[in-house]
Amino acid sequence: MSWEDAWQPVVDAVGRDFGCGEVIEGADAVDASALRRFLEPLELDCPLHHDDRVAREHGYRGVVAPFSSYFTFVAPPLWRPDEAAVFTSDERDAPPEGIAARRFATGLEPPYSGYFAADFELELLRPVVLGDRLHRTGMKLVSCTPKETSVGRGAFMTWEWEVRNQRADVVARFRNTMYLYDPH
Amino acid sequence: MDWSAQRYWDDVTEGDDVPRVEFPLTVFRLVVEAGANRDFNAIHHNSELARTSGAPEMYANTGFLLGMWERAIREFAGLGGSVRRITGFRMRRFNVVGQTVVVRGRVLGKRREDDAALVELELWSEVDGEVTVGPGTVTVALPERTS
């Protein structure tokens, strides 16, 4: 079997929603501290993101979250108080337990150790403001293209999903492509 | 940045430049970014591990690169603008530590759609003159002078 054939089960799964109706809740609500930290490395000083008065003057319900922060506010926690330990190894580069399950993947992939995001499209439908809570729904595989690149052999997998707020309003639709690969 | 100045749809012309924004990448900044946006994939803060994955060095994560575009768009559109859609945000090359990412763009055109006055921007990131992200298309709604 060629390395490309090993990806055939994933190619055959195109069109399937691997979200299985699951709602992935972000670990934290959109709060002022998290927003401040988000803006810091970007040095993004737009007052819509830190000044309630200015945000309301421009028609928003409150301080606005940057759209690039939506990934952050749909990210689940690494660990919760009622869960088992996740930092179980002292191997230098060991990731916490369970982190692989958070990736965009089907479980049908051949062995891979590398992955990175390659492409994004987003449609922004509603603003997100301080106090909102975001969650991710849907995880539909819309394409899978095996390809060898400079970093390894793997496949580009494209997914569609939505971000909703606490009222279940869709605030954004995303389409992202990940490259999962076995490094050279 | 003077946020009291608003750009209006009426004043935008095809071919106008989107003001460039520069982002020098240091280890410090990448680590602050990982903590802020919670993308803890080690390729973004661990040089050794990044190299074993085939990258030349630790490199900026997706949320950071998208945030760079957001800052450039916001500085173009001002407080009254709003982003509707982004396509073509393609990460073509690694944006690695020790480099400076420059976000640049230009106006592709403008149109009205329903009640909205829209501008299409072409945006890209580059390092040493080579495109690393994009070029993508950003649809932005801008206020009109007459509204």
Chai-1 contact restraints between the chains, C-beta under 6 A:
chainA,res_idxA,chainB,res_idxB,connection_type,confidence,min_distance_angstrom,max_distance_angstrom,comment,restraint_id
A,R37,B,A36,contact,1.0,0.0,6.0,A-B,restraint_1
A,F38,B,A36,contact,1.0,0.0,6.0,A-B,restraint_2
A,P41,B,R29,contact,1.0,0.0,6.0,A-B,restraint_3
A,P41,B,V32,contact,1.0,0.0,6.0,A-B,restraint_4
A,P41,B,E33,contact,1.0,0.0,6.0,A-B,restraint_5
A,P41,B,A36,contact,1.0,0.0,6.0,A-B,restraint_6
A,L42,B,G67,contact,1.0,0.0,6.0,A-B,restraint_7
A,L42,B,R71,contact,1.0,0.0,6.0,A-B,restraint_8
A,L44,B,R71,contact,1.0,0.0,6.0,A-B,restraint_9
A,C46,B,R74,contact,1.0,0.0,6.0,A-B,restraint_10
A,P47,B,W3,contact,1.0,0.0,6.0,A-B,restraint_11
A,L48,B,L79,contact,1.0,0.0,6.0,A-B,restraint_12
A,H58,B,L79,contact,1.0,0.0,6.0,A-B,restraint_13
A,P66,B,E70,contact,1.0,0.0,6.0,A-B,restraint_14
A,S68,B,G63,contact,1.0,0.0,6.0,A-B,restraint_15
A,S68,B,L66,contact,1.0,0.0,6.0,A-B,restraint_16
A,S68,B,G67,contact,1.0,0.0,6.0,A-B,restraint_17
A,S68,B,E70,contact,1.0,0.0,6.0,A-B,restraint_18
A,F71,B,G63,contact,1.0,0.0,6.0,A-B,restraint_19
A,T72,B,N37,contact,1.0,0.0,6.0,A-B,restraint_20
A,T72,B,R38,contact,1.0,0.0,6.0,A-B,restraint_21
A,A75,B,R38,contact,1.0,0.0,6.0,A-B,restraint_22
A,D93,B,L49,contact,1.0,0.0,6.0,A-B,restraint_23
A,G114,B,S53,contact,1.0,0.0,6.0,A-B,restraint_24
A,A117,B,T62,contact,1.0,0.0,6.0,A-B,restraint_25
A,A118,B,M91,contact,1.0,0.0,6.0,A-B,restraint_26
A,D119,B,R90,contact,1.0,0.0,6.0,A-B,restraint_27
A,F120,B,F89,contact,1.0,0.0,6.0,A-B,restraint_28
A,E121,B,T87,contact,1.0,0.0,6.0,A-B,restraint_29
A,L122,B,I86,contact,1.0,0.0,6.0,A-B,restraint_30
A,E123,B,R85,contact,1.0,0.0,6.0,A-B,restraint_31
A,L124,B,V83,contact,1.0,0.0,6.0,A-B,restraint_32
A,V151,B,G54,contact,1.0,0.0,6.0,A-B,restraint_33
A,G152,B,G54,contact,1.0,0.0,6.0,A-B,restraint_34
A,P183,B,S53,contact,1.0,0.0,6.0,A-B,restraint_35
A,P183,B,G54,contact,1.0,0.0,6.0,A-B,restraint_36
